Every structure is written in C-alpha cells, then in structure tokens.
Amino acid sequence: MPAQPKTLYMKVSSRIVAELPRFFGSFETAIGEMFQNAYRAEANSVIVSYSESQHILIVSDNGPGCEPDRLLTAGETGWDNPKVAQDPAGIGAFSLLRPEYVESVNYESHGKHNWTMTLNQDSLNGAPVVVTPLQDNPAKKGMTITLQLNEKLKVTKDMLRRAKGFYPFDLVWIDNDSGDVDKLETLKSWEPVLTFDLPGVGKLEALYIDRSSHYSQTSEKTAVWQCIPIHSSAFANALANAAQQMAAPGLASEMIPLKVRFFVDTESGLRAKLPDRNEILADEHLEAAALAIVKEVYERCTKAITDSAKSWSDQTEANHSKGKITFPKGMEWLDEYLAYNNSAFARVMEFAGYVMIDYPLPETANGFNANEGDGDYLDLDCDQHKYFLRSANIVRTDSDLLATSLNNQNIPAILADGVTTNIAITNLRADGHNRWLAMADSIVVDGVGPVKYLINLEGSGWDIPDIDDHPDINDDVAIVFAGTPQGFLSVVDEEFWTGVIGIRLSHEGDLCDYESYEYGEYSLDARSIRTDLEAEAMRFLSGNLSEMRKEMFEIIRAVEEMEKGANDITYQLSALAKITTSANVLASIKSRIEQAVREVKSACEEARLEARDLDQKINTAISGQPTAVLIPTP
C-alpha cells in the first residue's frame, strides 16, 4: 500500500528554553535587556546598586511592574505601546540566566502588579517557579531585579553607560561597598559637526575627523534603534551602496562621514536582528533610509562646493592646507576635513572643475643606499609636483612622456584617452655615437610652442614616429633638445638634465653605469653624466671637441685622485709618528715621503694648467671663433 500524505506543524522543542540565554553575547547585552524593559515600562528613573564584595547587582525602576507569566513565557511581551515596544522578542528575562554571569535572579514587582519570584538554572530545565503575592505598598513602585553574580564577573560604570545607550531615563549608580553615588550619562565618544532630520527616516549626527585619535581614524556607523546603539556593518554597506547612485559617486563616497549616529524613526520600517539586536536587518527599508541619508549629505556638500568654488584661486597645491579655501556657514567643517583627507580634496576639486597636474621633477632626483637583503646598492627617487588647475588652456595627450615634458616647462598637460596629439619636429638629428642626446631646430605640440625639449624617463620607446623611426636615434636617447648645441651647453650644468638621465637609468636598472661609492655610501655620479652630455652636445659641433672634453675630464679626475693620494700619505705620516720609536728612522722616512708629496702636487698643478688650457680651447671653439689651430688633428 503506498504511503499516505500526512500533515505536520512547526513547533519549538522544550530544550530551546535552556538554550535561550546563549542567544545573548555578553553580560552587557543582558543589562541592556533590563534597561530596555524599564524603558518599555515607561520608567523615568533606574537605580543600579552594586556590591563587588557580595557579588550582588540590583536594578530598580519606577515603572508599573508587570505580570510574572510575561517573563516566564518565551515570545510573550506584555508591551502594548508601539512607540516604546517595536519588535519585542519576549525573551529578555532568559538573557540573565547564563551561569558564567548569574547564579540566580530575584524579581520583585510593585504597583499595578505585586509579587516576587526567584529564577535559577533549574528554572530553565523545567523546575517549577514559585510566585509569591505581595501586599500593595503605595510607597513602592516598579520592578526590582536582584542578581546573584558569578564571583568572577565584575560590573563597571562604563559597562552600564554603554548598556544605557540613548534611553531617556535617569540612571544612578550606587556602589554599596564604597558608598559612591553617581549619575551616569550616555557614553558619547564624539560630538557631531553635521546634524539634520529626515522626516519618516530619522535624525543623523555626523563627524568627519576624530580629533581624539592622533594615529588612526576608525570608521563607526551606528544605528540607534529603539534607543539601542547598534554598530552596524549592514548600515555601513548600505551607505556605501547608496553613494554609487549619486551623480558623482566618487565624491559621494568621500562625503560619507567617518562616524555616524542615525536615530531611527519608527516609521522608517527599519528593524533590528533578534534576539540581542546587535545588527540592523539588511532589507529594502535600510536601503531606502541609506539612500535618503546619502542624498541629503551629497546635496548639502555639492551646494557648498558650487557656491564657494567661484571665489577659489584657479591654481592650488594638491595637499590642501586649512584656510586656503572657504565654505558657507554651517559647512565650515569641510575645510578641515579636506585638509586631512587628500582623497576627498581631490574629489571636491574635480567636482569644482579642476584637473590635477602631476609630474616628476628630475632636478630633485637623489641617489641613496638601498638593501633588500643581499647587500647595498644604488637606488634613486625624486619628488612629484602635484597641483590643481582650473583652466581651458591645458594640453590633453595620450602620451605620459609628452605630458611630463610639457609640465616641466610650465605648459600644463594631462593624460586623456582617445586624443591624438600633433607633434611637429623640424630638422631632427642625432650622432650615431651619442647615447643620450638628440637635437632639433624646433618642437611644436598641438600648436603650443616653442617647446624647448622632450624627455623620455621610461625608456620604453617614444611613441612619436619622427623620433622612433629616425635612423640615427638609438633606443637610449632620453633628450631631444630644440636649439643649438651651444644652447644646450649653456644649461647643461642644471641638475634637471642629470636627473633626467638618472631617472632613465633607474627605470632600466642601469644606475651602476653612473654610480660613485665613497665612505660606505652610494650616490649618483652627476658630474660624469654632465660631462658625457657636454661631450655629446659638442659632437654636434665637432668630434674633436667631444674628444677634447673627455680628455679634459680625465685629466681632472686624475688630478683629484692624485691629490687625494697625497693627502692620504700626509695623514699616514702623522700616524707613523705615534708608533715609531727611532727618531732618525722617522726623519729619513718623512723626508723622502714629503719630497714625493711635493712632486705629486707639482704634477697636479701642471695637469690643472693643461686642463685649463684645454677648457679655454673648447670654450673658444664653442663660442664660434676659429678652431683650426686650437683643435688638434686626431
């Protein structure tokens, strides 16, 4: 015979009663349940008496009390006023009976209901609970809950302040051991800079910079539901999602406050997750509330930006300093926030019609010792110049090297997709022996000119056909200079050019080509770079000039090494005097060495004169005077 269908009903096992206390994560949450019951009973005063020595905590309120069976039946609440009791779970009394916290609980109700009873672990397991009626006493009113605590549990005033949340009743602490009495206020760690009400949604309090912390800024998104502060990740996520629906989502995301207290309006439909109400339910009501909040913040901020930006300077540094820009009354906090948050400042400037100009400054290139575990080596860094500019005269290009070249010549340029840059280079030329330098008569970029030079710091090709396809320009060329060789030689001493070559070498991993090492420190040999650039520029005038320049540099190097050696010898003589006991031996050695040092220094002087003469010949040749006699035939 085939199996017949049967009807089943969902039900709850009696075993669940014993497990209900575990639904609550902490004793602080359990205290919060007692405070919530006092609030729902419309009490306006709660007194907490504590004896650490006797492990007793007494919580008394001045509400009307309640019927005992309401506390003993899971799911029953007895709260009829929807304004103070939204989504009551009816299991708060069970939260107290975790053995780690409480051994027993005594309830004593006076007022509308007069009775007393005691609960313990046996009560959870089905033992009968005796409820004893009490005589009506007009002098007593409210519920008194006496907890016999686990001796390991300690209760603090801060624990009570946090559990109080934003309940409007007065909370008084009495320490029965010391006699200390203190009125406990709601624990607020910050004060808002922005506050507004959204009818049917709630009230928002917001803070953008936490001045109490000098090291980090901790985000805090709190929904205050039925006076309970809930640090809610669901609320935080809903705010972030709502920002993406604004016209400028990047700006909207930056304008979400660091810290938020959102006092939920009961009409909003938002609800807390039961039973311990430690999270807001992620549903359409939360999405609607978050969207309303973000929209209001976004509109206030964008209006303040639009109204104020008209008076701002057309150029400002990327790192905002407080006081450089102004905002309307009530939105002044934006100034300080933007001075703290560079990312938010960038979004604001973008919204106000500015663009960021960002490029490296080769003249700041600096070599330093680096070590990744296998010994020291030379590395290099340089500063970036960043500023915001509001102007129609900005070159837009798809070439990073072109933008870098123009910006270093005070011609504002930014990278942009989908643009074609027109570059006109006249009489581009190079010497096949040159590594770094090419020359041109003129360079014009998109009608902007004259451009003095183009630089390539990356070394991955120019993406400029005139340069890439030129038969005499090799892959290493980093500078195309518009002008004469003499013009380049007049500026080659500037640190900019050695920085260009240093950055290029760094990108290609070839800094060792121009490194110097002295006293345990690596550095970029800027003089060698400059000398090579001079020689390459001179090669456009004459190969002889280039060779003469290199010869002069070698002479100077040799002279410096000899002078250094002579100085080292002199130093060693003074050290020898300290350890030699024979005066005659020392005198003889010293005399011979001093004679050698004099000869070395004399040779150095002669070499310097030769180098100076060679330098004069080079300068004469560069200046355009006759060179047939001055430049020797190789």
C-alpha positions as CSV (number, residue, x, y, z in Angstrom):
1,M,0.0,0.0,0.0
2,P,1.5,3.4,-1.0
3,A,2.5,5.8,1.8
4,Q,-0.2,8.3,2.6
5,P,0.4,12.1,3.0
6,K,0.4,13.5,6.5
7,T,0.1,16.9,8.0
8,L,2.9,18.4,10.2
9,Y,3.2,21.6,12.2
10,M,6.2,23.6,13.1
11,K,6.9,23.7,16.8
12,V,9.6,24.6,19.3
13,S,11.3,21.9,21.5
14,S,11.2,22.5,25.2
15,R,15.0,22.1,25.1
16,I,15.3,25.5,23.4
17,V,14.3,27.2,26.7
18,A,17.5,26.0,28.3
19,E,19.5,27.4,25.4
20,L,17.9,30.9,25.3
21,P,20.5,32.6,27.5
22,R,23.1,31.7,24.9
23,F,21.3,33.9,22.4
24,F,22.9,36.9,24.1
25,G,26.5,37.6,23.5
26,S,27.6,39.3,26.7
27,F,26.5,40.4,30.2
28,E,26.4,44.0,28.9
29,T,23.7,42.9,26.5
30,A,21.8,41.3,29.3
31,I,22.0,44.5,31.3
32,G,20.7,46.3,28.2
33,E,17.7,43.9,28.2
34,M,16.8,45.0,31.7
35,F,17.2,48.7,30.7
36,Q,15.0,48.1,27.7
37,N,12.3,46.6,29.8
38,A,12.5,49.7,32.1
39,Y,12.2,51.9,29.1
40,R,9.2,50.0,27.7
41,A,7.6,50.2,31.1
42,E,7.9,53.9,30.6
43,A,10.1,54.3,33.7
44,N,11.9,57.6,34.0
45,S,14.4,56.5,36.7
46,V,16.6,53.5,37.0
47,I,18.9,52.8,40.0
48,V,21.7,50.3,39.9
49,S,23.2,49.1,43.2
50,Y,26.3,47.0,43.2
51,S,28.4,45.2,45.8
52,E,31.5,43.6,44.4
53,S,32.3,42.0,47.7
54,Q,28.9,40.2,47.9
55,H,28.6,39.7,44.1
56,I,25.2,41.3,44.1
57,L,23.7,43.7,41.4
58,I,20.3,45.3,42.0
59,V,18.4,47.1,39.2
60,S,15.3,49.1,40.2
61,D,13.0,51.1,38.0
62,N,9.9,53.2,38.8
63,G,7.6,51.7,36.1
64,P,4.3,49.9,36.8
65,G,5.8,46.4,37.1
66,C,4.4,43.5,35.1
67,E,2.7,40.1,35.4
68,P,5.1,37.3,36.2
69,D,4.0,34.9,33.4
70,R,5.1,37.5,30.9
71,L,8.7,36.9,32.0
72,L,8.4,33.2,32.0
73,T,6.8,32.6,28.6
74,A,9.2,33.0,25.6
75,G,7.7,35.2,23.0
76,E,5.3,36.9,25.4
77,T,6.0,40.6,26.0
78,G,3.1,42.4,27.5
79,W,4.1,45.7,25.9
80,D,1.1,47.4,24.3
81,N,2.6,50.8,23.4
82,P,4.1,50.6,19.9
83,K,6.1,53.7,20.4
84,V,8.2,52.2,23.0
85,A,7.9,48.5,22.1
86,Q,8.7,47.8,18.4
87,D,9.5,44.1,17.5
88,P,9.7,42.9,21.2
89,A,11.1,39.4,21.3
90,G,9.8,38.4,24.7
91,I,12.9,36.5,25.9
92,G,14.8,39.3,27.7
93,A,14.4,37.6,31.1
94,F,16.1,34.5,29.9
95,S,19.2,36.5,28.9
96,L,20.2,36.8,32.6
97,L,20.5,33.1,33.3
98,R,23.9,32.3,31.8
99,P,25.9,30.6,34.6
100,E,29.1,32.5,33.5
101,Y,27.3,35.7,34.6
102,V,24.5,35.0,37.1
103,E,23.7,32.2,39.6
104,S,20.1,33.4,40.4
105,V,17.7,36.2,39.7
106,N,15.0,37.6,42.0
107,Y,12.2,39.7,40.7
108,E,10.0,41.9,42.9
109,S,7.2,43.9,41.3
110,H,5.2,46.7,43.0
111,G,2.5,48.9,41.7
112,K,-0.1,47.5,39.3
113,H,1.3,44.0,39.9
114,N,2.7,42.9,43.3
115,W,4.6,39.7,43.5
116,T,8.1,38.2,43.8
117,M,9.8,35.1,42.4
118,T,13.3,33.7,42.0
119,L,14.8,32.0,38.9
120,N,17.9,29.9,38.5
121,Q,19.4,27.3,36.3
122,D,16.9,24.7,37.4
123,S,14.1,27.0,36.2
124,L,15.5,26.8,32.7
125,N,15.4,23.0,32.9
126,G,11.7,22.8,33.8
127,A,11.7,23.2,37.6
128,P,8.6,24.9,38.9
129,V,8.8,28.6,39.8
130,V,7.0,29.8,42.9
131,V,5.4,33.3,42.5
132,T,4.6,34.8,45.9
133,P,2.0,37.6,46.0
134,L,3.0,40.8,47.9
135,Q,0.8,43.3,49.7
136,D,0.2,46.5,47.8
137,N,2.6,49.1,49.1
138,P,1.8,52.7,47.9
139,A,5.4,53.7,48.9
140,K,6.9,51.2,46.4
141,K,6.5,51.2,42.7
142,G,8.3,49.5,39.9
143,M,10.4,46.4,39.3
144,T,13.4,45.4,41.3
145,I,15.7,42.8,39.9
146,T,18.4,41.3,42.2
147,L,21.2,39.3,40.6
148,Q,23.5,37.0,42.5
149,L,26.5,37.2,40.2
150,N,29.2,34.7,39.4
151,E,32.1,35.7,41.6
152,K,34.4,36.1,38.5
153,L,32.1,38.8,37.0
154,K,32.9,42.4,37.6
155,V,30.5,45.2,36.8
156,T,31.8,48.7,35.9
157,K,30.2,52.1,35.4
158,D,31.3,52.2,31.7
159,M,29.6,48.9,31.2
160,L,26.3,50.4,32.4
161,R,26.8,53.6,30.4
162,R,27.2,51.6,27.2
163,A,24.2,49.4,28.1
164,K,22.1,52.5,28.7
165,G,22.6,53.6,25.1
166,F,20.2,56.5,24.5
167,Y,17.4,55.5,26.8
168,P,15.9,58.8,28.1
169,F,15.5,57.7,31.8
170,D,17.9,58.9,34.6
171,L,20.5,56.2,35.6
172,V,22.0,56.3,39.0
173,W,24.9,54.1,40.2
174,I,25.3,53.2,43.8
175,D,28.4,51.4,45.0
176,N,27.3,49.6,48.2
177,D,30.8,48.8,49.2
178,S,32.3,52.4,49.0
179,G,29.0,54.4,49.2
180,D,29.9,56.1,45.9
181,V,26.8,57.6,44.1
182,D,27.0,58.8,40.5
183,K,24.5,59.8,37.9
184,L,25.6,58.0,34.6
185,E,25.1,59.9,31.4
186,T,25.0,58.3,27.9
187,L,28.5,57.4,26.8
188,K,29.4,59.6,23.8
189,S,32.9,59.4,22.4
190,W,32.4,62.2,19.9
191,E,30.3,65.3,19.1
192,P,28.8,65.9,15.6
193,V,29.8,68.6,13.1
194,L,26.7,67.9,10.9
195,T,23.2,67.2,12.1
196,F,19.9,67.0,10.3
197,D,16.4,65.4,10.5
198,L,14.8,63.4,7.7
199,P,11.0,63.0,8.4
200,G,9.9,59.4,8.4
201,V,13.6,58.3,8.3
202,G,15.4,59.6,11.3
203,K,17.9,62.0,12.7
204,L,21.6,62.0,11.6
205,E,24.6,63.1,13.6
206,A,27.9,63.0,11.7
207,L,31.6,63.5,12.4
208,Y,34.4,63.6,9.7
209,I,37.6,63.8,11.7
210,D,38.1,62.2,15.1
211,R,40.3,64.6,17.0
212,S,40.6,62.3,19.9
213,S,42.9,60.0,17.8
214,H,46.2,61.2,16.6
215,Y,47.2,57.9,14.9
216,S,44.2,56.4,13.1
217,Q,40.7,57.3,12.2
218,T,38.2,54.5,13.0
219,S,35.0,54.3,11.0
220,E,31.9,54.0,13.1
221,K,28.4,53.6,11.6
222,T,25.8,53.4,14.4
223,A,22.1,53.0,14.0
224,V,20.3,53.9,17.2
225,W,17.2,51.7,17.1
226,Q,14.7,52.0,20.0
227,C,17.5,53.8,21.9
228,I,19.9,50.9,21.4
229,P,23.2,51.9,19.6
230,I,23.9,49.2,17.1
231,H,27.3,49.3,15.4
232,S,26.1,48.0,12.1
233,S,28.1,46.7,9.1
234,A,24.8,46.4,7.2
235,F,24.2,50.1,7.7
236,A,27.8,50.9,6.6
237,N,27.4,48.8,3.5
238,A,24.0,50.4,2.6
239,L,25.6,53.9,2.8
240,A,28.4,52.8,0.5
241,N,26.0,51.3,-2.0
242,A,23.8,54.4,-1.9
243,A,26.8,56.6,-2.7
244,Q,27.3,54.8,-6.0
245,Q,23.8,56.0,-7.1
246,M,24.8,59.7,-6.9
247,A,25.8,61.7,-10.0
248,A,29.4,61.9,-8.8
249,P,29.8,58.6,-6.9
250,G,33.5,59.1,-6.1
251,L,32.7,62.4,-4.3
252,A,29.6,60.9,-2.6
253,S,31.7,58.1,-1.2
254,E,34.2,60.6,0.2
255,M,31.4,62.6,1.8
256,I,30.1,59.7,3.8
257,P,31.0,60.7,7.3
258,L,33.7,58.8,9.3
259,K,31.3,58.4,12.2
260,V,27.6,58.4,12.0
261,R,24.8,58.2,14.7
262,F,21.5,57.6,13.0
263,F,18.5,57.8,15.3
264,V,15.9,55.6,13.5
265,D,12.4,56.8,13.1
266,T,9.9,54.0,13.8
267,E,8.1,54.9,10.6
268,S,11.1,54.1,8.5
269,G,10.4,50.3,8.8
270,L,14.0,49.6,9.9
271,R,14.3,46.7,12.3
272,A,17.0,45.1,14.4
273,K,18.0,41.5,14.2
274,L,16.6,39.5,17.1
275,P,17.1,38.5,19.8
276,D,20.0,40.5,21.0
277,R,19.6,43.4,18.5
278,N,23.2,43.7,17.6
279,E,22.6,44.3,13.8
280,I,20.2,46.1,11.5
281,L,18.3,43.9,9.1
282,A,19.6,44.4,5.5
283,D,16.4,44.9,3.6
284,E,14.6,47.5,1.4
285,H,13.9,49.7,4.3
286,L,17.5,50.0,5.2
287,E,18.4,50.7,1.5
288,A,15.8,53.5,1.3
289,A,17.0,55.1,4.6
290,A,20.6,54.9,3.5
291,L,19.8,56.5,0.1
292,A,17.9,59.3,1.8
293,I,20.8,60.0,4.1
294,V,23.5,59.9,1.4
295,K,21.4,62.1,-0.9
296,E,21.0,64.7,1.8
297,V,24.7,64.8,2.7
298,Y,25.6,64.8,-1.0
299,E,23.3,67.7,-1.9
300,R,24.5,69.8,1.1
301,C,28.1,69.2,0.2
302,T,27.8,69.8,-3.5
303,K,25.8,73.0,-3.0
304,A,28.5,74.3,-0.6
305,I,31.2,73.4,-3.2
306,T,29.4,75.1,-6.1
307,D,28.6,78.2,-4.1
308,S,32.2,78.6,-2.8
309,A,34.3,77.5,-5.8
310,K,33.7,80.8,-7.6
311,S,35.9,82.6,-5.2
312,W,38.7,80.0,-5.2
313,S,42.1,80.5,-6.8
314,D,42.5,78.9,-10.3
315,Q,45.6,77.1,-9.1
316,T,46.2,75.4,-5.7
317,E,48.5,72.8,-4.4
318,A,47.3,69.2,-4.2
319,N,47.9,69.0,-0.4
320,H,45.2,71.3,0.9
321,S,46.0,73.4,3.9
322,K,43.2,74.6,6.2
323,G,42.0,78.1,5.5
324,K,43.1,78.2,1.8
325,I,39.5,77.8,0.6
326,T,36.2,78.8,2.2
327,F,32.8,77.3,2.6
328,P,29.4,78.7,3.6
329,K,28.2,79.0,7.2
330,G,27.3,75.6,8.7
331,M,29.7,73.8,6.3
332,E,33.0,75.2,7.5
333,W,33.9,71.8,8.8
334,L,34.6,70.8,5.2
335,D,37.7,72.9,5.2
336,E,39.3,71.0,8.0
337,Y,38.1,67.7,6.6
338,L,39.7,68.3,3.2
339,A,42.9,69.4,4.8
340,Y,43.0,66.0,6.5
341,N,41.8,63.8,3.6
342,N,43.7,64.4,0.3
343,S,41.5,61.9,-1.5
344,A,38.3,63.8,-0.6
345,F,40.0,67.1,-1.5
346,A,40.8,65.6,-5.0
347,R,37.2,64.7,-5.5
348,V,36.0,68.1,-4.4
349,M,38.4,69.9,-6.8
350,E,37.4,67.6,-9.6
351,F,33.7,68.4,-9.0
352,A,34.5,72.1,-9.0
353,G,36.1,71.9,-12.5
354,Y,39.7,71.5,-11.6
355,V,42.2,68.9,-13.0
356,M,45.2,67.5,-11.2
357,I,48.6,68.2,-12.8
358,D,51.0,65.5,-11.6
359,Y,54.5,65.0,-12.9
360,P,58.1,64.1,-11.7
361,L,60.7,66.7,-11.0
362,P,64.0,65.4,-12.4
363,E,66.0,68.1,-10.7
364,T,65.1,66.5,-7.3
365,A,66.5,63.1,-8.3
366,N,68.5,61.8,-5.4
367,G,70.6,58.6,-5.1
368,F,70.6,56.6,-1.9
369,N,71.8,53.3,-0.4
370,A,69.2,50.5,-0.7
371,N,69.4,47.0,0.6
372,E,67.0,44.1,0.0
373,G,69.0,41.6,2.0
374,D,71.8,40.9,-0.5
375,G,74.0,43.9,0.1
376,D,73.8,47.6,-0.5
377,Y,73.2,49.1,-4.0
378,L,72.4,52.5,-5.5
379,D,68.7,53.4,-5.9
380,L,67.1,56.7,-6.8
381,D,63.9,58.6,-6.1
382,C,62.6,62.0,-7.0
383,D,59.7,64.4,-6.0
384,Q,56.4,64.6,-7.7
385,H,54.8,68.0,-8.3
386,K,51.1,67.9,-7.9
387,Y,48.6,70.8,-8.1
388,F,45.1,71.5,-9.2
389,L,44.4,73.8,-12.1
390,R,41.1,75.3,-13.4
391,S,41.9,76.5,-16.9
392,A,40.8,75.9,-20.5
393,N,44.5,76.1,-21.7
394,I,45.5,72.6,-20.8
395,V,47.1,70.2,-23.3
396,R,45.4,66.8,-23.4
397,T,47.6,64.0,-24.6
398,D,47.7,60.2,-24.5
399,S,51.5,60.3,-24.0
400,D,52.9,60.2,-20.5
401,L,56.3,61.3,-21.6
402,L,54.9,64.2,-23.5
403,A,52.8,65.3,-20.5
404,T,55.9,65.1,-18.3
405,S,58.0,67.1,-20.9
406,L,55.4,69.9,-21.1
407,N,54.7,70.2,-17.4
408,N,58.4,70.6,-16.6
409,Q,58.3,73.6,-19.0
410,N,55.3,75.1,-17.2
411,I,52.9,74.1,-20.1
412,P,50.0,72.3,-18.2
413,A,49.3,68.9,-19.7
414,I,47.3,65.9,-18.6
415,L,46.8,62.4,-19.8
416,A,43.5,61.8,-21.7
417,D,42.2,58.8,-23.5
418,G,41.1,58.9,-27.1
419,V,43.0,62.0,-28.1
420,T,45.5,62.5,-30.9
421,T,48.5,64.7,-30.2
422,N,50.1,66.5,-33.1
423,I,53.9,67.0,-32.8
424,A,55.9,68.9,-35.3
425,I,59.7,68.4,-35.0
426,T,61.9,70.2,-37.6
427,N,65.5,69.1,-38.5
428,L,65.7,66.3,-36.0
429,R,69.2,64.9,-36.0
430,A,71.5,62.7,-34.0
431,D,75.0,61.4,-33.9
432,G,75.3,57.7,-34.0
433,H,77.9,57.8,-31.2
434,N,75.6,59.7,-28.8
435,R,73.8,57.7,-26.2
436,W,71.5,60.2,-24.6
437,L,71.1,63.4,-26.7
438,A,69.4,64.3,-30.0
439,M,68.9,67.8,-31.4
440,A,66.2,69.6,-33.3
441,D,65.7,73.1,-34.6
442,S,62.2,73.4,-33.1
443,I,59.4,71.4,-31.5
444,V,55.7,72.4,-31.6
445,V,53.0,70.3,-29.7
446,D,49.3,70.8,-30.8
447,G,50.1,74.4,-31.8
448,V,51.8,75.1,-28.4
449,G,55.3,76.2,-28.8
450,P,58.1,76.6,-29.0
451,V,58.7,73.6,-26.8
452,K,62.3,73.6,-25.6
453,Y,62.8,69.9,-25.2
454,L,61.2,66.4,-25.0
455,I,62.4,63.9,-22.3
456,N,61.8,60.2,-22.1
457,L,62.2,58.9,-18.5
458,E,60.8,55.5,-19.1
459,G,63.0,54.1,-21.8
460,S,60.2,52.1,-23.5
461,G,60.1,54.0,-26.8
462,W,58.8,57.5,-27.5
463,D,55.6,56.7,-29.4
464,I,56.5,59.6,-31.6
465,P,57.1,58.4,-35.2
466,D,59.5,61.2,-36.1
467,I,61.8,60.0,-33.2
468,D,61.2,56.3,-33.2
469,D,61.7,56.0,-37.0
470,H,64.8,58.1,-37.2
471,P,67.8,56.0,-38.4
472,D,70.4,57.8,-36.2
473,I,68.5,57.8,-32.9
474,N,69.1,54.8,-30.8
475,D,66.9,53.3,-28.1
476,D,68.8,55.0,-25.3
477,V,68.1,58.6,-26.3
478,A,66.4,60.4,-23.4
479,I,66.6,64.0,-24.5
480,V,65.5,65.8,-27.7
481,F,66.7,69.4,-27.3
482,A,65.3,72.1,-29.6
483,G,68.0,74.7,-30.3
484,T,71.7,74.8,-30.9
485,P,74.4,72.7,-29.2
486,Q,75.7,75.9,-27.7
487,G,72.3,76.5,-26.2
488,F,72.3,73.1,-24.6
489,L,75.8,73.6,-23.3
490,S,74.7,76.8,-21.6
491,V,72.2,75.0,-19.5
492,V,73.8,71.5,-19.1
493,D,75.0,72.4,-15.6
494,E,71.4,72.5,-14.4
495,E,70.5,69.5,-12.1
496,F,67.5,68.8,-14.3
497,W,69.5,67.1,-17.0
498,T,71.5,64.8,-14.8
499,G,68.2,64.0,-13.1
500,V,66.6,63.0,-16.4
501,I,69.4,60.6,-17.1
502,G,69.4,59.2,-13.5
503,I,65.7,58.5,-13.6
504,R,66.0,56.9,-17.0
505,L,68.8,54.7,-15.7
506,S,66.8,53.8,-12.6
507,H,63.8,52.6,-14.8
508,E,66.1,50.5,-16.9
509,G,68.1,49.1,-13.9
510,D,71.4,50.6,-15.1
511,L,72.2,53.0,-12.3
512,C,75.5,51.2,-11.9
513,D,76.7,52.9,-15.1
514,Y,76.9,56.2,-13.2
515,E,77.4,55.3,-9.5
516,S,80.0,56.5,-7.1
517,Y,80.9,55.0,-3.8
518,E,82.6,56.8,-1.0
519,Y,82.8,56.3,2.7
520,G,80.2,53.5,2.6
521,E,77.6,55.5,0.7
522,Y,76.4,55.1,-2.9
523,S,75.5,58.2,-4.9
524,L,74.6,59.2,-8.4
525,D,77.8,60.4,-10.2
526,A,76.2,63.6,-11.6
527,R,79.4,65.0,-12.8
528,S,80.1,62.0,-15.1
529,I,76.6,62.3,-16.5
530,R,77.1,66.0,-17.1
531,T,80.5,65.5,-18.8
532,D,79.0,62.9,-21.1
533,L,76.1,65.2,-22.0
534,E,78.6,68.0,-22.7
535,A,80.6,65.7,-24.9
536,E,77.5,64.6,-26.8
537,A,76.4,68.2,-27.4
538,M,79.9,69.0,-28.6
539,R,79.9,66.2,-31.0
540,F,77.2,68.1,-33.0
541,L,79.9,70.8,-33.4
542,S,82.9,68.6,-33.9
543,G,84.1,65.2,-33.0
544,N,87.4,66.7,-31.9
545,L,85.6,68.9,-29.4
546,S,83.9,65.9,-27.9
547,E,87.2,64.1,-27.5
548,M,88.9,67.1,-26.0
549,R,86.1,67.4,-23.5
550,K,86.5,63.8,-22.4
551,E,90.3,64.3,-22.2
552,M,89.9,67.3,-20.0
553,F,87.6,65.4,-17.7
554,E,90.0,62.5,-17.4
555,I,92.8,64.9,-16.5
556,I,90.6,66.5,-13.8
557,R,89.8,63.0,-12.5
558,A,93.4,62.0,-12.4
559,V,94.4,65.2,-10.6
560,E,91.7,64.7,-8.0
561,E,92.9,61.1,-7.4
562,M,96.5,62.2,-7.1
563,E,95.6,65.0,-4.6
564,K,93.6,62.6,-2.6
565,G,96.5,60.2,-2.5
566,A,98.9,62.9,-1.4
567,N,96.5,63.9,1.4
568,D,96.3,60.3,2.5
569,I,100.1,60.0,2.6
570,T,100.3,63.1,4.8
571,Y,97.8,61.6,7.1
572,Q,99.7,58.3,7.4
573,L,102.8,60.3,8.3
574,S,101.2,61.7,11.4
575,A,100.0,58.2,12.3
576,L,103.6,56.8,11.8
577,A,105.0,59.4,14.2
578,K,102.9,57.8,17.0
579,I,104.2,54.3,16.7
580,T,107.9,54.8,15.6
581,T,110.5,54.9,18.4
582,S,113.6,55.7,16.3
583,A,113.7,59.5,15.6
584,N,116.4,59.0,12.9
585,V,114.4,56.4,11.0
586,L,111.3,58.5,11.2
587,A,113.1,61.7,10.0
588,S,114.6,59.8,7.0
589,I,111.2,58.3,6.0
590,K,109.4,61.5,6.5
591,S,111.8,63.5,4.3
592,R,111.6,61.1,1.4
593,I,107.8,60.9,1.6
594,E,107.4,64.7,1.9
595,Q,109.6,65.1,-1.2
596,A,107.3,62.6,-3.1
597,V,104.2,64.5,-2.0
598,R,105.7,67.8,-3.2
599,E,106.4,66.2,-6.6
600,V,102.9,64.9,-6.8
601,K,101.3,68.2,-6.0
602,S,103.6,69.9,-8.6
603,A,102.4,67.4,-11.2
604,C,98.8,68.1,-10.2
605,E,99.3,71.8,-10.7
606,E,100.8,71.2,-14.1
607,A,97.9,68.9,-15.0
608,R,95.4,71.6,-13.9
609,L,97.1,74.2,-16.1
610,E,96.8,71.7,-19.0
611,A,93.1,71.1,-18.3
612,R,92.5,74.8,-18.0
613,D,94.2,75.4,-21.4
614,L,92.1,72.7,-22.9
615,D,89.0,74.2,-21.4
616,Q,89.8,77.5,-22.9
617,K,90.2,75.9,-26.4
618,I,86.9,74.2,-26.0
619,N,85.1,77.3,-25.0
620,T,86.7,79.3,-27.8
621,A,85.5,76.6,-30.3
622,I,82.0,76.6,-28.8
623,S,81.8,80.4,-29.0
624,G,82.2,80.2,-32.8
625,Q,85.8,81.5,-33.1
626,P,88.3,79.8,-35.5
627,T,89.2,76.4,-34.3
628,A,91.6,75.0,-36.9
629,V,94.7,75.7,-34.8
630,L,93.1,75.2,-31.4
631,I,91.8,71.7,-32.1
632,P,94.5,69.1,-32.6
633,T,94.0,66.7,-35.5
634,P,93.3,63.1,-34.1
